[in-house]
Amino acid sequence: MLELRPNCELCDSDLPTDSTDVFICSFECTFCKHCSKIKLEGICPNCNGELVRRPIRPVASLKKYPALIRRVYSK
């Protein structure tokens, strides 16, 4: 189950669960579109893995499996 982290790990901007502008690696490191595309050029700075668009969890599933509240920020 994806953690659905609430913020970009690089710039700490809020990332809504229904946003199509959120990118993750296979370890679920999470970044906004700007950081992912411009600053990181599609490569995770933690594992060197590919950053891909995070899928959107359906609203019904969010009730049972909510997004994380804890923020991960590694500047």
Backbone as a printed PyTorch tensor [residue, N CA C, xyz], in Angstrom:
tensor([[[  0.8440,  -1.1720,   0.0000],
         [  0.0000,   0.0000,   0.0000],
         [  0.8940,   1.2430,   0.0000]],

        [[  0.7030,   2.1210,  -0.9790],
         [  1.4760,   3.3570,  -1.0340],
         [  1.1790,   4.2400,   0.1760]],

        [[  2.1970,   4.9140,   0.6700],
         [  2.0390,   5.7790,   1.8360],
         [  1.2810,   7.0670,   1.5350]],

        [[  1.3210,   7.5430,   0.3140],
         [  0.7190,   8.8250,  -0.0610],
         [  1.2020,   9.9310,   0.8720]],

        [[  2.4660,  10.2230,   0.7720],
         [  3.0820,  11.2590,   1.6060],
         [  2.4860,  12.6240,   1.2590]],

        [[  2.3280,  13.4870,   2.2600],
         [  1.5950,  14.7390,   2.0600],
         [  2.3970,  15.9230,   1.5240]],

        [[  3.7010,  15.7330,   1.2920],
         [  4.5180,  16.8660,   0.8780],
         [  5.6810,  16.4370,  -0.0080]],

        [[  6.2290,  17.4230,  -0.7090],
         [  7.4290,  17.2020,  -1.5240],
         [  8.6200,  17.1330,  -0.5860]],

        [[  9.4350,  16.1230,  -0.7400],
         [ 10.6000,  15.9450,   0.1350],
         [ 11.6880,  16.9880,  -0.1300]],

        [[ 11.6270,  17.6640,  -1.2610],
         [ 12.6720,  18.6310,  -1.5910],
         [ 12.2690,  20.0590,  -1.2210]],

        [[ 11.0760,  20.4910,  -1.6130],
         [ 10.6650,  21.8820,  -1.3480],
         [  9.6090,  21.9950,  -0.2540]],

        [[  9.1200,  20.8740,   0.2550],
         [  8.1330,  20.8040,   1.3310],
         [  6.7580,  21.3660,   0.9580]],

        [[  6.4580,  21.4830,  -0.3210],
         [  5.1260,  21.9550,  -0.7150],
         [  4.0910,  20.8640,  -0.4500]],

        [[  2.8640,  21.2830,  -0.1840],
         [  1.7730,  20.3430,   0.0550],
         [  1.4090,  19.6190,  -1.2320]],

        [[  1.1180,  18.3180,  -1.1130],
         [  0.7560,  17.5020,  -2.2700],
         [ -0.5850,  16.8130,  -1.9990]],

        [[ -1.6610,  17.3370,  -2.5500],
         [ -2.9770,  16.7270,  -2.3370],
         [ -3.0300,  15.2940,  -2.8590]],

        [[ -3.8280,  14.4860,  -2.2160],
         [ -3.9250,  13.0730,  -2.6080],
         [ -4.4860,  12.8920,  -4.0150]],

        [[ -5.2570,  13.8720,  -4.5060],
         [ -5.8550,  13.7430,  -5.8350],
         [ -5.0660,  14.4640,  -6.9290]],

        [[ -3.8500,  14.8960,  -6.6160],
         [ -3.0350,  15.6230,  -7.5840],
         [ -2.3650,  14.6840,  -8.5810]],

        [[ -2.3340,  15.1120,  -9.8430],
         [ -1.6160,  14.3580, -10.8780],
         [ -0.1900,  14.8880, -11.0380]],

        [[  0.1850,  15.8550, -10.1910],
         [  1.5120,  16.4590, -10.2570],
         [  2.4310,  15.9800,  -9.1390]],

        [[  2.2860,  14.7140,  -8.7510],
         [  3.1040,  14.1240,  -7.6950],
         [  3.8840,  12.9580,  -8.2960]],

        [[  5.1720,  12.8830,  -7.9650],
         [  6.0350,  11.8520,  -8.5270],
         [  6.7360,  11.0900,  -7.4120]],

        [[  6.8830,   9.7670,  -7.6150],
         [  7.5110,   8.8980,  -6.6230],
         [  8.5060,   7.9610,  -7.2920]],

        [[  9.4150,   7.4220,  -6.4800],
         [ 10.3160,   6.3620,  -6.9450],
         [  9.8020,   5.0410,  -6.3780]],

        [[ 10.5100,   3.9720,  -6.6020],
         [ 10.0580,   2.6610,  -6.1210],
         [ 10.1360,   2.5370,  -4.5970]],

        [[ 10.8290,   3.4710,  -3.9440],
         [ 10.8950,   3.4870,  -2.4750],
         [  9.9100,   4.4880,  -1.8840]],

        [[  9.0790,   5.0790,  -2.7230],
         [  8.0470,   6.0380,  -2.3590],
         [  8.5690,   7.4000,  -1.9340]],

        [[  9.8180,   7.7120,  -2.2690],
         [ 10.2850,   9.0820,  -2.0920],
         [  9.3480,   9.9230,  -2.9480]],

        [[  8.9180,  11.0630,  -2.4340],
         [  7.8240,  11.8050,  -3.0530],
         [  8.2260,  13.2390,  -3.3580]],

        [[  7.9240,  13.6810,  -4.5920],
         [  8.3170,  15.0170,  -5.0370],
         [  7.2150,  15.6580,  -5.8750]],

        [[  7.1610,  16.9940,  -5.8340],
         [  6.2180,  17.7180,  -6.6760],
         [  6.7160,  17.6710,  -8.1270]],

        [[  5.8530,  18.0580,  -9.0350],
         [  6.1930,  18.0180, -10.4560],
         [  7.3880,  18.9170, -10.7650]],

        [[  7.3980,  20.1190, -10.2040],
         [  8.5020,  21.0510, -10.4820],
         [  9.8450,  20.4720, -10.0430]],

        [[  9.9190,  20.0010,  -8.8190],
         [ 11.1820,  19.4290,  -8.3320],
         [ 11.5640,  18.1860,  -9.1270]],

        [[ 10.5920,  17.3350,  -9.3930],
         [ 10.8650,  16.1020, -10.1180],
         [ 11.4200,  16.3680, -11.5180]],

        [[ 10.7550,  17.2470, -12.2470],
         [ 11.1250,  17.4870, -13.6470],
         [ 12.2930,  18.4570, -13.8060]],

        [[ 12.2600,  19.5710, -13.0840],
         [ 13.2500,  20.6340, -13.2760],
         [ 14.5190,  20.4150, -12.4390]],

        [[ 14.3530,  20.2350, -11.1460],
         [ 15.5100,  20.1300, -10.2610],
         [ 16.1620,  18.7520, -10.2960]],

        [[ 15.3520,  17.7060, -10.3700],
         [ 15.8810,  16.3360, -10.2660],
         [ 15.9870,  15.6180, -11.6070]],

        [[ 15.4240,  16.2000, -12.6470],
         [ 15.4550,  15.6260, -13.9990],
         [ 14.9550,  14.1830, -14.0390]],

        [[ 13.9110,  13.8950, -13.2230],
         [ 13.2700,  12.5860, -13.2620],
         [ 13.9890,  11.4740, -12.5200]],

        [[ 15.0260,  11.8210, -11.7500],
         [ 15.8090,  10.8130, -11.0180],
         [ 15.7480,  11.1090,  -9.5200]],

        [[ 15.4260,  10.1090,  -8.7130],
         [ 15.3550,  10.2650,  -7.2700],
         [ 16.7510,  10.5330,  -6.7000]],

        [[ 16.9190,  11.5790,  -5.8890],
         [ 18.2340,  11.8700,  -5.3190],
         [ 18.6420,  10.9030,  -4.2080]],

        [[ 17.6860,  10.1240,  -3.7080],
         [ 17.9770,   9.1910,  -2.6240],
         [ 18.4390,   7.8250,  -3.1200]],

        [[ 17.8030,   7.3350,  -4.1890],
         [ 18.1220,   5.9720,  -4.6520],
         [ 18.5600,   5.9110,  -6.1160]],

        [[ 18.5430,   7.0510,  -6.7980],
         [ 18.8610,   7.1340,  -8.2330],
         [ 17.8470,   6.4160,  -9.1130]],

        [[ 16.6770,   6.1070,  -8.5610],
         [ 15.6270,   5.4560,  -9.3320],
         [ 14.8040,   6.4570, -10.1250]],

        [[ 14.0300,   5.9410, -11.0610],
         [ 13.1580,   6.7540, -11.9090],
         [ 11.9850,   7.3070, -11.1020]],

        [[ 11.6570,   8.5510, -11.3330],
         [ 10.4750,   9.1550, -10.7160],
         [  9.3160,   9.0680, -11.6950]],

        [[  8.2200,   8.5000, -11.2310],
         [  7.0280,   8.3260, -12.0670],
         [  5.8220,   8.9490, -11.3530]],

        [[  4.7670,   9.2340, -12.1120],
         [  3.5830,   9.8460, -11.5270],
         [  2.9480,   8.9230, -10.5010]],

        [[  2.6330,   9.4850,  -9.3420],
         [  1.9860,   8.7060,  -8.2830],
         [  0.5200,   8.4880,  -8.6500]],

        [[  0.0240,   7.2580,  -8.5360],
         [ -1.3880,   7.0120,  -8.8400],
         [ -2.2970,   7.6840,  -7.8100]],

        [[ -3.5080,   7.9690,  -8.2320],
         [ -4.4870,   8.5850,  -7.3430],
         [ -5.3300,   7.4890,  -6.7010]],

        [[ -5.4260,   7.5340,  -5.3810],
         [ -6.2290,   6.5570,  -4.6470],
         [ -7.6950,   7.0010,  -4.6870]],

        [[ -8.6050,   6.1030,  -5.0560],
         [-10.0270,   6.4580,  -5.0920],
         [-10.5150,   6.9450,  -3.7260]],

        [[-11.4670,   7.8780,  -3.7390],
         [-11.9750,   8.4860,  -2.5090],
         [-12.4780,   7.4280,  -1.5270]],

        [[-13.1800,   6.4320,  -2.0160],
         [-13.6950,   5.3740,  -1.1300],
         [-12.5470,   4.6490,  -0.4260]],

        [[-11.4640,   4.4330,  -1.1150],
         [-10.3100,   3.7530,  -0.5130],
         [ -9.5640,   4.6620,   0.4540]],

        [[ -9.5920,   5.9810,   0.2090],
         [ -8.9340,   6.9170,   1.1260],
         [ -9.5610,   6.8740,   2.5140]],

        [[-10.8450,   6.5870,   2.5670],
         [-11.5200,   6.4980,   3.8680],
         [-10.9830,   5.3250,   4.6760]],

        [[-10.7300,   4.2230,   4.0010],
         [-10.2230,   3.0290,   4.6760],
         [ -8.7030,   3.0720,   4.8380]],

        [[ -8.0280,   3.6220,   3.8420],
         [ -6.5650,   3.7000,   3.8370],
         [ -6.1460,   5.1530,   3.6010]],

        [[ -6.1890,   5.9930,   4.6400],
         [ -5.8900,   7.4220,   4.4650],
         [ -4.4170,   7.6870,   4.1630]],

        [[ -4.1810,   8.8740,   3.6210],
         [ -2.8150,   9.3130,   3.3380],
         [ -2.0780,   9.5680,   4.6460]],

        [[ -0.7640,   9.5870,   4.5640],
         [  0.0580,   9.8800,   5.7430],
         [ -0.1590,  11.3150,   6.2030]],

        [[  0.0070,  11.5470,   7.4650],
         [ -0.0150,  12.8930,   8.0260],
         [  1.4220,  13.3630,   8.2520]],

        [[  2.2900,  12.4190,   8.6190],
         [  3.6990,  12.7210,   8.8990],
         [  4.3900,  13.2160,   7.6290]],

        [[  5.0480,  14.3550,   7.7430],
         [  5.7490,  14.9310,   6.5990],
         [  7.1850,  14.4130,   6.5500]],

        [[  7.6740,  14.1600,   5.3410],
         [  9.0570,  13.7410,   5.1160],
         [  9.7240,  14.8710,   4.3450]],

        [[ 10.7600,  15.4590,   4.9390],
         [ 11.4260,  16.5930,   4.3210],
         [ 12.9250,  16.4170,   4.4900]],

        [[ 13.6330,  16.3090,   3.3850],
         [ 15.0760,  16.0430,   3.4630],
         [ 15.8340,  17.0320,   2.5800]],

        [[ 15.9090,  18.2470,   3.0280],
         [ 16.5870,  19.2730,   2.2490],
         [ 18.0740,  19.2180,   2.4460]]])
